[in-house]
Amino acid sequence: MKKTIFFAVILVFINSIIFAQASEADADKAFKIMESTDEVLAYKGDYSATISLVIEKPGKQKENVQYKIFERTTKDLMTIVQLFPEADKGTGFLRDGDNIWAYDPIGRKFTHTSIKDALADSDVKIDDVNQSSARWRENYNVEEFKSGTLGKYEVYIISLKAKTNVPSYEKTIFYVRKDLSLVLKEEDFSANGRLMRTILYPKYSKVKPGYVPTQVIVRDELNKGEQTQEVISDLTFDKLPDNIFTKGYLENLN
């Protein structure tokens, strides 16, 4: 009797491993959908934008933070410069491929950092503003792929599980519009399955190169009532000077 129970438990465990990942056909379809969410966005080649963050924490006054971001998506180059508040003006981040540095304008020092680090005291991570489309197949396995609804929209619900240490979270579920490949909602989970963050994309704007999520709400699910609202403005898509993506650029701002 004990042996029967033991083998039954083992069988359930094996089955859970087998079915924990989507079929090859579903996985390929899911990856193509996630890649299409990048294709419909305006972020191609060089671009710059202003990112304004409103940080809300229970019992505290709202905090306003502003950054200027420059990115060359074709070469994984990105520079972020803090504009506000004045006391932190000039603080920056520089990315060149897998190398990311944080810059302190007071000490005039660069230190290696992670794409998982947050911007200021917000719930927005450097990873959230990275637009590299190669990240999907390189860094994730498709755990589940299905259809559903979100509000008035028919959506694909795609559950991705990290297979490298690059993603900020162990598992992320994306809700993608079927009629137009725009992400409407994102849920980020820890390794033990706990919901850590919810990201909502209530507003997109159409510009010539594509769509831009001009309003994003990032909710901290561990600390209820804590959230960051992100507003994107001042978008340009002109070719950027090469020197913007250098340490010297950040050093010469102040």
PASEBA-1860 file (N, C-alpha, C; in nm, 3 decimals):
! residues 254
1> MKKTIFFA> 0.083/-0.120/0.000/0.000/0.000/0.000/0.088/0.126/0.000 ~ 0.191/0.125/0.084/0.282/0.239/0.091/0.354/0.259/-0.040 ~ 0.394/0.144/-0.106/0.463/0.154/-0.234/0.371/0.215/-0.340 ~ 0.243/0.175/-0.337/0.146/0.226/-0.434/0.131/0.377/-0.420 ~ 0.118/0.423/-0.295/0.107/0.567/-0.269/0.232/0.639/-0.315 ~ 0.349/0.579/-0.286/0.476/0.639/-0.322/0.488/0.659/-0.473 ~ 0.455/0.552/-0.549/0.465/0.562/-0.695/0.360/0.657/-0.753 ~ 0.245/0.666/-0.687/0.141/0.759/-0.732/0.190/0.903/-0.717
9> VILVFINS> 0.256/0.931/-0.603/0.310/1.065/-0.580/0.417/1.099/-0.682 ~ 0.506/1.001/-0.710/0.611/1.020/-0.810/0.552/1.049/-0.946 ~ 0.445/0.975/-0.982/0.380/0.992/-1.111/0.321/1.132/-1.124 ~ 0.256/1.180/-1.017/0.200/1.315/-1.018/0.311/1.419/-1.035 ~ 0.422/1.396/-0.967/0.536/1.488/-0.975/0.592/1.493/-1.116 ~ 0.607/1.376/-1.178/0.659/1.370/-1.315/0.565/1.439/-1.411 ~ 0.435/1.413/-1.396/0.337/1.477/-1.483/0.338/1.628/-1.470 ~ 0.358/1.676/-1.345/0.361/1.821/-1.323/0.479/1.883/-1.394
17> IIFAQASE> 0.591/1.810/-1.405/0.708/1.860/-1.476/0.681/1.862/-1.627 ~ 0.618/1.753/-1.677/0.592/1.741/-1.819/0.499/1.851/-1.868 ~ 0.393/1.878/-1.790/0.292/1.972/-1.835/0.311/2.114/-1.782 ~ 0.426/2.139/-1.720/0.452/2.273/-1.668/0.494/2.369/-1.779 ~ 0.516/2.315/-1.899/0.561/2.398/-2.009/0.467/2.380/-2.127 ~ 0.441/2.488/-2.201/0.350/2.482/-2.314/0.410/2.397/-2.425 ~ 0.323/2.350/-2.517/0.371/2.272/-2.630/0.461/2.359/-2.717 ~ 0.540/2.292/-2.801/0.634/2.365/-2.887/0.560/2.462/-2.980
25> ADADKAFK> 0.446/2.417/-3.034/0.368/2.502/-3.125/0.312/2.624/-3.053 ~ 0.257/2.602/-2.932/0.203/2.714/-2.853/0.313/2.809/-2.810 ~ 0.429/2.752/-2.774/0.541/2.836/-2.731/0.587/2.926/-2.845 ~ 0.597/2.869/-2.966/0.641/2.949/-3.081/0.540/3.059/-3.111 ~ 0.411/3.026/-3.103/0.306/3.127/-3.127/0.313/3.237/-3.021 ~ 0.332/3.196/-2.895/0.340/3.293/-2.785/0.459/3.386/-2.803 ~ 0.575/3.331/-2.840/0.693/3.415/-2.862/0.672/3.512/-2.977 ~ 0.606/3.465/-3.083/0.579/3.553/-3.197/0.488/3.669/-3.156
33> IMESTDEV> 0.392/3.641/-3.068/0.303/3.746/-3.019/0.381/3.846/-2.934 ~ 0.467/3.797/-2.846/0.547/3.886/-2.763/0.642/3.971/-2.848 ~ 0.698/3.909/-2.952/0.785/3.984/-3.043/0.705/4.090/-3.119 ~ 0.579/4.057/-3.150/0.495/4.154/-3.222/0.459/4.272/-3.132 ~ 0.459/4.252/-2.998/0.433/4.365/-2.908/0.546/4.467/-2.917 ~ 0.665/4.421/-2.950/0.778/4.513/-2.971/0.767/4.580/-3.108 ~ 0.722/4.503/-3.208/0.717/4.555/-3.345/0.618/4.670/-3.360 ~ 0.507/4.667/-3.283/0.408/4.774/-3.298/0.446/4.900/-3.220
41> LAYKGDYS> 0.546/4.889/-3.133/0.589/5.007/-3.057/0.677/5.097/-3.143 ~ 0.685/5.222/-3.103/0.761/5.321/-3.180/0.911/5.311/-3.156 ~ 0.952/5.235/-3.056/1.093/5.233/-3.017/1.175/5.147/-3.112 ~ 1.224/5.207/-3.217/1.308/5.137/-3.314/1.427/5.226/-3.347 ~ 1.545/5.167/-3.347/1.664/5.248/-3.374/1.693/5.343/-3.259 ~ 1.711/5.472/-3.289/1.739/5.573/-3.187/1.611/5.645/-3.145 ~ 1.602/5.675/-3.018/1.491/5.759/-2.971/1.532/5.823/-2.838 ~ 1.461/5.929/-2.802/1.477/5.991/-2.670/1.339/6.025/-2.616
49> ATISLVIE> 1.327/6.033/-2.485/1.198/6.064/-2.422/1.220/6.114/-2.281 ~ 1.121/6.184/-2.231/1.118/6.225/-2.091/1.026/6.131/-2.015 ~ 1.073/6.078/-1.905/0.993/5.987/-1.822/0.966/6.056/-1.689 ~ 0.840/6.084/-1.662/0.800/6.147/-1.535/0.735/6.043/-1.446 ~ 0.782/6.032/-1.323/0.731/5.934/-1.228/0.662/6.005/-1.112 ~ 0.544/5.957/-1.076/0.476/6.003/-0.955/0.471/5.883/-0.860 ~ 0.544/5.892/-0.751/0.559/5.780/-0.658/0.467/5.800/-0.538 ~ 0.380/5.703/-0.514/0.285/5.711/-0.404/0.313/5.600/-0.303
57> KPGKQKEN> 0.329/5.638/-0.177/0.348/5.543/-0.068/0.256/5.584/0.047 ~ 0.187/5.487/0.109/0.094/5.520/0.219/0.162/5.600/0.329 ~ 0.098/5.708/0.373/0.151/5.790/0.483/0.257/5.888/0.442 ~ 0.288/5.895/0.310/0.391/5.988/0.264/0.334/6.078/0.154 ~ 0.395/6.193/0.136/0.357/6.280/0.027/0.401/6.220/-0.106 ~ 0.325/6.252/-0.210/0.364/6.206/-0.342/0.500/6.263/-0.380 ~ 0.579/6.180/-0.444/0.714/6.222/-0.486/0.718/6.227/-0.638 ~ 0.770/6.335/-0.692/0.783/6.351/-0.836/0.929/6.339/-0.877
65> VQYKIFER> 0.955/6.253/-0.974/1.090/6.230/-1.024/1.084/6.233/-1.176 ~ 1.188/6.286/-1.238/1.188/6.295/-1.384/1.323/6.255/-1.441 ~ 1.319/6.182/-1.552/1.440/6.135/-1.619/1.433/6.165/-1.768 ~ 1.548/6.177/-1.829/1.561/6.179/-1.974/1.627/6.048/-2.014 ~ 1.567/5.980/-2.112/1.622/5.853/-2.157/1.661/5.863/-2.303 ~ 1.778/5.810/-2.335/1.827/5.799/-2.473/1.856/5.652/-2.498 ~ 1.811/5.600/-2.611/1.837/5.458/-2.638/1.862/5.435/-2.786 ~ 1.955/5.344/-2.812/1.982/5.293/-2.947/1.953/5.143/-2.940
73> TTKDLMTI> 1.832/5.107/-2.979/1.785/4.970/-2.958/1.861/4.869/-3.041 ~ 1.919/4.911/-3.152/1.990/4.818/-3.240/2.123/4.771/-3.181 ~ 2.174/4.842/-3.080/2.304/4.806/-3.024/2.302/4.793/-2.872 ~ 2.181/4.787/-2.812/2.170/4.774/-2.666/2.246/4.885/-2.593 ~ 2.232/5.007/-2.643/2.293/5.124/-2.580/2.183/5.209/-2.518 ~ 2.203/5.252/-2.394/2.102/5.333/-2.326/2.168/5.424/-2.224 ~ 2.122/5.548/-2.220/2.167/5.645/-2.121/2.044/5.706/-2.055 ~ 2.043/5.709/-1.923/1.933/5.768/-1.847/1.992/5.877/-1.757
81> VQLFPEAD> 1.932/5.997/-1.763/1.981/6.110/-1.684/1.866/6.163/-1.599 ~ 1.889/6.179/-1.470/1.785/6.234/-1.383/1.780/6.386/-1.397 ~ 1.657/6.438/-1.415/1.635/6.581/-1.432/1.580/6.648/-1.307 ~ 1.503/6.572/-1.228/1.435/6.627/-1.111/1.416/6.515/-1.008 ~ 1.426/6.543/-0.878/1.444/6.675/-0.816/1.586/6.731/-0.833 ~ 1.599/6.857/-0.807/1.723/6.929/-0.831/1.840/6.866/-0.755 ~ 1.813/6.817/-0.634/1.921/6.761/-0.551/1.984/6.638/-0.616 ~ 1.910/6.568/-0.701/1.961/6.446/-0.765/1.989/6.466/-0.914
89> KGTGFLRD> 1.982/6.589/-0.960/2.001/6.618/-1.102/2.139/6.572/-1.148 ~ 2.142/6.504/-1.260/2.270/6.455/-1.314/2.301/6.312/-1.279 ~ 2.229/6.255/-1.181/2.245/6.113/-1.153/2.206/6.035/-1.279 ~ 2.283/5.934/-1.312/2.254/5.868/-1.439/2.287/5.721/-1.442 ~ 2.246/5.658/-1.552/2.276/5.518/-1.579/2.323/5.507/-1.723 ~ 2.416/5.417/-1.744/2.470/5.395/-1.878/2.472/5.246/-1.905 ~ 2.414/5.207/-2.018/2.416/5.065/-2.055/2.488/5.049/-2.188 ~ 2.577/4.950/-2.192/2.644/4.910/-2.315/2.642/4.758/-2.317
97> GDNIWAYD> 2.542/4.702/-2.385/2.526/4.558/-2.385/2.490/4.506/-2.248 ~ 2.570/4.413/-2.197/2.544/4.355/-2.064/2.603/4.439/-1.950 ~ 2.678/4.541/-1.983/2.740/4.625/-1.881/2.652/4.745/-1.849 ~ 2.622/4.764/-1.720/2.539/4.876/-1.676/2.610/4.948/-1.561 ~ 2.624/5.080/-1.574/2.688/5.159/-1.470/2.590/5.263/-1.417 ~ 2.600/5.288/-1.287/2.528/5.399/-1.225/2.629/5.511/-1.203 ~ 2.587/5.635/-1.228/2.679/5.748/-1.215/2.633/5.841/-1.104 ~ 2.725/5.872/-1.012/2.701/5.967/-0.903/2.771/6.098/-0.938
105> PIGRKFTH> 2.694/6.204/-0.969/2.757/6.330/-1.011/2.831/6.403/-0.899 ~ 2.795/6.374/-0.774/2.863/6.440/-0.661/3.003/6.383/-0.643 ~ 3.012/6.251/-0.636/3.143/6.187/-0.624/3.212/6.168/-0.757 ~ 3.137/6.195/-0.868/3.187/6.174/-1.004/3.244/6.034/-1.021 ~ 3.164/5.936/-0.976/3.208/5.797/-0.980/3.105/5.710/-1.051 ~ 3.154/5.608/-1.122/3.070/5.506/-1.185/3.082/5.376/-1.107 ~ 2.971/5.310/-1.085/2.972/5.178/-1.021/2.886/5.083/-1.104 ~ 2.932/4.959/-1.114/2.853/4.860/-1.186/2.721/4.837/-1.113
113> TSIKDALA> 2.614/4.825/-1.188/2.484/4.803/-1.128/2.409/4.698/-1.209 ~ 2.281/4.680/-1.179/2.201/4.576/-1.244/2.081/4.636/-1.313 ~ 2.037/4.572/-1.421/1.918/4.616/-1.491/1.793/4.597/-1.405 ~ 1.809/4.523/-1.294/1.697/4.500/-1.203/1.681/4.611/-1.100 ~ 1.776/4.706/-1.098/1.768/4.816/-1.001/1.652/4.909/-1.034 ~ 1.597/4.973/-0.931/1.484/5.064/-0.949/1.533/5.205/-0.981 ~ 1.447/5.280/-1.050/1.473/5.422/-1.073/1.424/5.499/-0.951 ~ 1.516/5.569/-0.886/1.486/5.644/-0.762/1.423/5.548/-0.661
121> DSDVKIDD> 1.319/5.594/-0.591/1.251/5.511/-0.491/1.118/5.460/-0.547 ~ 1.117/5.435/-0.679/0.993/5.396/-0.747/0.984/5.245/-0.760 ~ 0.873/5.200/-0.820/0.853/5.058/-0.851/0.894/5.026/-0.994 ~ 0.950/5.124/-1.064/0.994/5.107/-1.202/1.141/5.068/-1.203 ~ 1.174/4.961/-1.275/1.311/4.914/-1.283/1.373/4.955/-1.417 ~ 1.507/4.958/-1.420/1.576/4.988/-1.545/1.530/4.893/-1.654 ~ 1.506/4.768/-1.617/1.460/4.666/-1.710/1.328/4.706/-1.778 ~ 1.244/4.782/-1.710/1.114/4.820/-1.764/1.125/4.917/-1.881
129> VNQSSARW> 1.233/4.992/-1.888/1.248/5.089/-1.996/1.344/5.039/-2.104 ~ 1.391/4.916/-2.090/1.477/4.855/-2.190/1.390/4.800/-2.303 ~ 1.425/4.830/-2.429/1.340/4.792/-2.542/1.400/4.683/-2.630 ~ 1.494/4.604/-2.580/1.554/4.498/-2.660/1.456/4.386/-2.686 ~ 1.425/4.358/-2.813/1.326/4.255/-2.846/1.382/4.114/-2.838 ~ 1.515/4.099/-2.837/1.575/3.965/-2.833/1.554/3.897/-2.699 ~ 1.502/3.971/-2.600/1.494/3.920/-2.463/1.397/3.802/-2.449 ~ 1.298/3.791/-2.535/1.193/3.691/-2.513/1.246/3.548/-2.524
137> RENYNVEE> 1.294/3.508/-2.639/1.338/3.369/-2.659/1.467/3.339/-2.583 ~ 1.550/3.439/-2.565/1.678/3.418/-2.495/1.659/3.394/-2.346 ~ 1.560/3.458/-2.287/1.551/3.460/-2.141/1.431/3.389/-2.081 ~ 1.339/3.339/-2.165/1.217/3.281/-2.110/1.179/3.148/-2.175 ~ 1.103/3.068/-2.100/1.027/2.955/-2.153/0.879/2.991/-2.140 ~ 0.798/2.942/-2.232/0.655/2.966/-2.225/0.592/2.859/-2.138 ~ 0.535/2.902/-2.027/0.474/2.809/-1.932/0.329/2.780/-1.968 ~ 0.257/2.884/-2.014/0.116/2.867/-2.049/0.077/2.970/-2.155
145> FKSGTLGK> -0.012/2.926/-2.245/-0.061/3.014/-2.352/-0.210/2.988/-2.370 ~ -0.292/3.092/-2.349/-0.437/3.074/-2.361/-0.503/3.207/-2.398 ~ -0.634/3.200/-2.424/-0.712/3.320/-2.457/-0.800/3.359/-2.339 ~ -0.840/3.485/-2.335/-0.927/3.533/-2.229/-0.978/3.672/-2.261 ~ -1.033/3.740/-2.164/-1.079/3.877/-2.180/-1.023/3.963/-2.066 ~ -1.001/4.088/-2.097/-0.959/4.187/-1.997/-1.037/4.314/-2.026 ~ -1.135/4.344/-1.940/-1.224/4.455/-1.968/-1.301/4.428/-2.095 ~ -1.296/4.518/-2.190/-1.369/4.503/-2.316/-1.287/4.433/-2.425
153> YEVYIISL> -1.163/4.395/-2.393/-1.074/4.341/-2.494/-1.060/4.189/-2.488 ~ -1.055/4.126/-2.605/-1.013/3.987/-2.617/-0.861/3.986/-2.611 ~ -0.804/3.899/-2.528/-0.659/3.901/-2.508/-0.599/3.761/-2.514 ~ -0.472/3.758/-2.546/-0.390/3.639/-2.524/-0.330/3.652/-2.385 ~ -0.330/3.543/-2.309/-0.269/3.541/-2.177/-0.147/3.451/-2.185 ~ -0.030/3.511/-2.173/0.096/3.440/-2.194/0.178/3.441/-2.067 ~ 0.204/3.321/-2.015/0.283/3.306/-1.892/0.425/3.265/-1.929 ~ 0.521/3.349/-1.894/0.661/3.324/-1.925/0.741/3.298/-1.797
161> KAKTNVPS> 0.823/3.195/-1.801/0.907/3.160/-1.686/1.053/3.186/-1.723 ~ 1.124/3.257/-1.637/1.263/3.293/-1.665/1.351/3.168/-1.672 ~ 1.439/3.164/-1.773/1.535/3.054/-1.781/1.679/3.105/-1.764 ~ 1.694/3.236/-1.751/1.824/3.297/-1.718/1.803/3.390/-1.599 ~ 1.911/3.448/-1.552/1.900/3.541/-1.439/1.883/3.686/-1.484 ~ 1.861/3.707/-1.614/1.844/3.843/-1.666/1.709/3.905/-1.624 ~ 1.596/3.834/-1.640/1.468/3.896/-1.600/1.464/3.931/-1.452 ~ 1.390/4.036/-1.420/1.381/4.080/-1.281/1.297/3.985/-1.196
169> YEKTIFYV> 1.209/3.909/-1.262/1.118/3.821/-1.188/1.120/3.679/-1.245 ~ 1.089/3.584/-1.159/1.093/3.443/-1.197/0.986/3.409/-1.301 ~ 0.872/3.474/-1.290/0.761/3.444/-1.380/0.683/3.572/-1.407 ~ 0.640/3.590/-1.531/0.560/3.706/-1.567/0.446/3.663/-1.658 ~ 0.327/3.714/-1.630/0.210/3.688/-1.714/0.174/3.816/-1.788 ~ 0.162/3.805/-1.920/0.128/3.919/-2.004/-0.013/3.902/-2.061 ~ -0.088/4.011/-2.064/-0.220/4.015/-2.125/-0.209/4.104/-2.249 ~ -0.221/4.042/-2.367/-0.195/4.111/-2.494/-0.321/4.117/-2.579
177> RKDLSLVL> -0.357/4.236/-2.626/-0.474/4.251/-2.712/-0.461/4.164/-2.837 ~ -0.572/4.099/-2.876/-0.570/4.015/-2.995/-0.577/4.096/-3.124 ~ -0.652/4.205/-3.122/-0.671/4.282/-3.244/-0.551/4.370/-3.278 ~ -0.471/4.402/-3.177/-0.354/4.487/-3.194/-0.257/4.448/-3.082 ~ -0.137/4.413/-3.117/-0.045/4.352/-3.019/0.008/4.452/-2.916 ~ -0.081/4.501/-2.832/-0.043/4.592/-2.725/-0.061/4.522/-2.591 ~ 0.040/4.530/-2.506/0.030/4.474/-2.371/-0.060/4.564/-2.287 ~ -0.164/4.506/-2.226/-0.256/4.582/-2.143/-0.226/4.566/-1.994
185> KEEDFSAN> -0.166/4.451/-1.960/-0.142/4.422/-1.819/-0.026/4.323/-1.807 ~ 0.048/4.337/-1.698/0.161/4.248/-1.671/0.160/4.215/-1.522 ~ 0.180/4.088/-1.490/0.187/4.044/-1.350/0.321/3.974/-1.328 ~ 0.397/4.021/-1.228/0.530/3.967/-1.199/0.527/3.886/-1.070 ~ 0.583/3.764/-1.076/0.580/3.672/-0.963/0.721/3.632/-0.918 ~ 0.732/3.601/-0.789/0.858/3.553/-0.732/0.871/3.403/-0.760 ~ 0.983/3.345/-0.718/1.008/3.203/-0.741/0.908/3.114/-0.669 ~ 0.853/3.160/-0.557/0.754/3.079/-0.484/0.610/3.108/-0.527
193> GRLMRTIL> 0.595/3.183/-0.637/0.463/3.206/-0.692/0.387/3.324/-0.634 ~ 0.454/3.407/-0.556/0.386/3.522/-0.496/0.382/3.639/-0.593 ~ 0.267/3.702/-0.606/0.253/3.818/-0.693/0.328/3.936/-0.631 ~ 0.424/3.991/-0.707/0.509/4.098/-0.657/0.467/4.235/-0.711 ~ 0.436/4.240/-0.841/0.399/4.366/-0.905/0.288/4.343/-1.007 ~ 0.207/4.444/-1.025/0.112/4.448/-1.137/0.138/4.576/-1.213 ~ 0.151/4.564/-1.346/0.172/4.681/-1.430/0.053/4.694/-1.525 ~ -0.007/4.812/-1.527/-0.120/4.841/-1.614/-0.079/4.943/-1.719
201> YPKYSKVK> -0.130/4.925/-1.841/-0.101/5.016/-1.951/-0.233/5.075/-2.001 ~ -0.287/5.175/-1.929/-0.420/5.228/-1.963/-0.423/5.320/-2.085 ~ -0.307/5.370/-2.127/-0.310/5.468/-2.236/-0.191/5.450/-2.331 ~ -0.223/5.433/-2.458/-0.124/5.433/-2.565/-0.152/5.549/-2.658 ~ -0.047/5.604/-2.717/-0.062/5.708/-2.819/0.002/5.659/-2.948 ~ -0.059/5.695/-3.060/-0.006/5.655/-3.192/0.077/5.769/-3.248 ~ 0.202/5.739/-3.277/0.290/5.833/-3.346/0.335/5.766/-3.475 ~ 0.406/5.840/-3.559/0.440/5.788/-3.691/0.513/5.653/-3.688
209> PGYVPTQV> 0.613/5.636/-3.602/0.685/5.507/-3.603/0.606/5.391/-3.539 ~ 0.502/5.420/-3.461/0.429/5.313/-3.394/0.355/5.363/-3.271 ~ 0.329/5.271/-3.178/0.255/5.307/-3.056/0.351/5.330/-2.939 ~ 0.307/5.417/-2.846/0.385/5.448/-2.727/0.294/5.437/-2.605 ~ 0.333/5.359/-2.502/0.253/5.356/-2.379/0.278/5.482/-2.298 ~ 0.197/5.584/-2.320/0.224/5.714/-2.260/0.184/5.723/-2.113 ~ 0.106/5.627/-2.065/0.074/5.619/-1.922/0.088/5.475/-1.876 ~ 0.163/5.455/-1.770/0.186/5.321/-1.713/0.170/5.331/-1.562
217> IVRDELNK> 0.101/5.235/-1.504/0.083/5.232/-1.358/0.146/5.103/-1.305 ~ 0.242/5.118/-1.214/0.312/5.003/-1.155/0.272/4.992/-1.008 ~ 0.205/4.883/-0.973/0.157/4.863/-0.837/0.243/4.761/-0.762 ~ 0.287/4.799/-0.645/0.361/4.709/-0.556/0.260/4.624/-0.482 ~ 0.257/4.494/-0.510/0.158/4.405/-0.450/0.196/4.359/-0.310 ~ 0.321/4.383/-0.270/0.364/4.347/-0.135/0.330/4.457/-0.035 ~ 0.330/4.580/-0.082/0.299/4.695/0.003/0.175/4.764/-0.054 ~ 0.060/4.725/-0.008/-0.065/4.774/-0.063/-0.075/4.925/-0.052
225> GEQTQEVI> -0.123/4.986/-0.159/-0.135/5.130/-0.164/-0.013/5.198/-0.221 ~ 0.094/5.121/-0.246/0.217/5.178/-0.302/0.218/5.156/-0.453 ~ 0.235/5.264/-0.527/0.239/5.251/-0.671/0.317/5.367/-0.733 ~ 0.358/5.346/-0.857/0.428/5.449/-0.934/0.354/5.468/-1.066 ~ 0.321/5.592/-1.097/0.262/5.624/-1.226/0.370/5.683/-1.315 ~ 0.381/5.629/-1.434/0.484/5.672/-1.528/0.417/5.737/-1.649 ~ 0.462/5.857/-1.682/0.410/5.928/-1.800/0.527/5.959/-1.893 ~ 0.511/5.924/-2.020/0.616/5.944/-2.120/0.579/6.060/-2.211
233> SDLTFDKL> 0.674/6.151/-2.234/0.649/6.268/-2.318/0.776/6.304/-2.393 ~ 0.767/6.409/-2.476/0.882/6.465/-2.549/0.957/6.360/-2.631 ~ 0.883/6.274/-2.697/0.946/6.169/-2.778/1.006/6.225/-2.905 ~ 1.128/6.185/-2.935/1.192/6.216/-3.063/1.255/6.088/-3.117 ~ 1.265/6.080/-3.250/1.318/5.959/-3.312/1.431/5.991/-3.409 ~ 1.497/6.104/-3.386/1.613/6.141/-3.467/1.735/6.061/-3.424 ~ 1.829/6.046/-3.516/1.953/5.976/-3.482/2.027/6.054/-3.375 ~ 2.073/5.983/-3.273/2.141/6.045/-3.161/2.292/6.045/-3.181
241> PDNIFTKG> 2.362/6.147/-3.131/2.509/6.148/-3.139/2.568/6.031/-3.061 ~ 2.675/5.974/-3.112/2.738/5.858/-3.047/2.785/5.890/-2.906 ~ 2.828/6.015/-2.883/2.887/6.048/-2.753/2.785/6.043/-2.638 ~ 2.654/6.044/-2.670/2.553/6.034/-2.565/2.565/5.902/-2.489 ~ 2.616/5.800/-2.557/2.625/5.668/-2.496/2.766/5.641/-2.442 ~ 2.824/5.741/-2.378/2.957/5.728/-2.320/2.957/5.782/-2.177 ~ 3.054/5.739/-2.100/3.070/5.791/-1.963/3.099/5.940/-1.966 ~ 3.175/5.984/-2.065/3.209/6.124/-2.075/3.087/6.214/-2.087
249> YLENLN> 2.982/6.164/-2.152/2.861/6.246/-2.165/2.801/6.276/-2.029 ~ 2.791/6.175/-1.944/2.735/6.195/-1.810/2.826/6.284/-1.726 ~ 2.958/6.264/-1.740/3.052/6.343/-1.660/3.049/6.492/-1.697 ~ 3.017/6.521/-1.823/3.022/6.660/-1.868/2.888/6.734/-1.855 ~ 2.786/6.667/-1.802/2.658/6.733/-1.788/2.658/6.839/-1.679 ~ 2.736/6.817/-1.573/2.738/6.911/-1.460/2.869/6.990/-1.459
END
